[in-house]
Amino acid sequence: MNRTVVSRADVARVGIAAAPAPPEADKYVDRLVKYVPPDVIAVFLAVEGAINTAGAANYQVFAWVVFGIILVATPFYLAKVGGVTKPAQIVIATVAFAVWAFAYSGPPFSLLNIAPLYSTVVLALYTFLIPLIEV
C-alpha cells in the first residue's frame, strides 16, 4: 500500500483517460492510517522501553537524544521508505509522532511533570482531527 494520501484534487488531476480505473480519494480512515506513522512510533517505544529497563546512568538525556534523532529521521524515513511525496503529509505525520511520543508514559516527556490528562487530550484531539485535513 502506498502511504501517500490520495486527495480529491489528485484524482481530478489524474483524469479518467489516464488510467483504466481512476484512483479513489482516500476516506477519513485511510488518511488516519497514512498520517500516523506506526512503524516510527513502534521504534520509539521499543528504544524507550529498552532505556527504561536498562536503567542507564543518564537515561533522561539519552531519552531526549533518542526522541530528537527519531523526530529528525521521521521525514526522511517517510519519504524514503514510506514513499510519501507530499510535504504537508510528512509534516502532519512527523507532528503525529511527536504527539504520540508526548503521550507515552515514559521518558523523555514524563520527566517534565506534565499531567497525563494533557497529553491524553492532545493525542486524542490530534488523532481525531488530522484525517479531516486533505493534502
C-alpha positions as CSV (number, residue, x, y, z in Angstrom):
1,M,0.0,0.0,0.0
2,N,1.3,3.4,-0.9
3,R,1.4,5.7,2.1
4,T,0.8,8.9,0.3
5,V,-2.7,10.3,0.8
6,V,-4.8,10.5,-2.4
7,S,-7.0,13.6,-2.3
8,R,-9.9,14.5,-4.5
9,A,-7.6,17.0,-6.2
10,D,-5.1,14.2,-7.0
11,V,-7.9,12.1,-8.5
12,A,-9.1,15.1,-10.7
13,R,-5.5,15.7,-11.8
14,V,-5.1,12.1,-13.0
15,G,-8.2,12.2,-15.1
16,I,-10.3,9.4,-16.4
17,A,-8.3,8.9,-19.6
18,A,-5.0,8.4,-17.8
19,A,-5.9,5.0,-16.3
20,P,-8.5,2.3,-16.9
21,A,-9.8,2.7,-13.3
22,P,-9.0,6.2,-11.8
23,P,-7.9,6.1,-8.2
24,E,-10.4,7.0,-5.5
25,A,-9.7,9.7,-3.0
26,D,-8.8,8.4,0.5
27,K,-11.5,8.5,3.1
28,Y,-11.2,9.6,6.7
29,V,-9.9,6.2,8.0
30,D,-7.5,5.8,5.1
31,R,-6.0,9.3,5.9
32,L,-5.8,8.4,9.6
33,V,-3.8,5.3,8.8
34,K,-1.5,7.2,6.5
35,Y,-1.0,10.2,8.7
36,V,0.1,8.3,11.9
37,P,3.4,6.5,11.4
38,P,3.0,3.3,13.4
39,D,6.4,1.9,12.5
40,V,8.2,5.1,13.7
41,I,6.2,5.1,16.9
42,A,7.0,1.4,17.4
43,V,10.7,2.0,17.1
44,F,10.5,4.9,19.6
45,L,8.5,2.7,22.1
46,A,11.0,-0.1,21.7
47,V,14.0,2.0,22.3
48,E,12.5,4.0,25.1
49,G,11.4,0.7,26.8
50,A,15.0,-0.6,26.5
51,I,16.3,2.6,28.0
52,N,13.9,2.4,30.9
53,T,14.6,-1.3,31.5
54,A,18.4,-0.9,31.3
55,G,18.4,1.9,33.8
56,A,21.1,3.8,32.0
57,A,23.0,6.4,34.2
58,N,22.0,9.4,32.1
59,Y,18.7,8.0,30.9
60,Q,16.9,11.4,30.9
61,V,19.5,12.8,28.5
62,F,19.6,9.6,26.5
63,A,15.8,9.6,26.2
64,W,15.8,13.2,24.8
65,V,18.6,12.3,22.4
66,V,16.7,9.3,21.1
67,F,13.5,11.3,20.7
68,G,15.4,14.0,18.8
69,I,17.1,11.5,16.5
70,I,13.8,9.8,15.7
71,L,12.0,13.1,15.2
72,V,14.6,14.3,12.7
73,A,14.7,11.0,11.0
74,T,11.0,10.6,10.6
75,P,10.6,12.9,7.5
76,F,13.4,11.1,5.7
77,Y,12.1,7.7,6.7
78,L,8.6,8.6,5.4
79,A,10.0,9.9,2.1
80,K,12.5,7.1,1.5
81,V,10.8,4.0,3.0
82,G,7.2,5.1,3.0
83,G,7.3,6.7,-0.4
84,V,5.4,9.8,0.9
85,T,5.9,12.6,-1.6
86,K,3.7,15.3,-0.1
87,P,5.5,17.7,2.2
88,A,2.3,18.6,4.1
89,Q,1.7,14.9,4.8
90,I,5.3,14.5,6.0
91,V,4.8,17.4,8.4
92,I,1.5,16.0,9.7
93,A,3.0,12.6,10.2
94,T,6.1,13.9,11.9
95,V,4.0,16.0,14.3
96,A,1.8,12.9,14.9
97,F,4.9,11.0,16.0
98,A,5.8,13.9,18.4
99,V,2.3,13.9,19.8
100,W,2.3,10.1,20.3
101,A,5.7,10.4,22.0
102,F,4.4,13.2,24.2
103,A,1.5,10.9,25.3
104,Y,3.9,8.0,26.1
105,S,4.1,7.4,29.8
106,G,7.8,7.0,29.9
107,P,10.7,9.4,29.3
108,P,11.5,11.9,27.9
109,F,8.2,13.7,28.4
110,S,7.4,12.1,31.7
111,L,10.4,14.0,33.1
112,L,8.5,17.3,32.5
113,N,5.9,16.5,35.2
114,I,3.0,17.3,32.9
115,A,-0.3,15.8,33.9
116,P,-1.1,12.8,31.8
117,L,-4.5,14.3,31.2
118,Y,-3.0,16.9,28.9
119,S,-1.0,14.5,26.8
120,T,-4.0,12.2,26.5
121,V,-6.3,15.1,25.4
122,V,-3.7,16.3,22.9
123,L,-3.3,12.8,21.5
124,A,-7.0,12.2,21.2
125,L,-7.8,15.5,19.6
126,Y,-4.8,15.5,17.2
127,T,-5.5,11.9,16.1
128,F,-9.2,12.7,15.7
129,L,-8.7,15.9,13.7
130,I,-5.8,15.2,11.4
131,P,-7.8,13.0,9.0
132,L,-10.1,16.0,8.3
133,I,-7.1,17.5,6.5
134,E,-6.9,16.5,2.9
135,V,-3.4,17.2,1.4
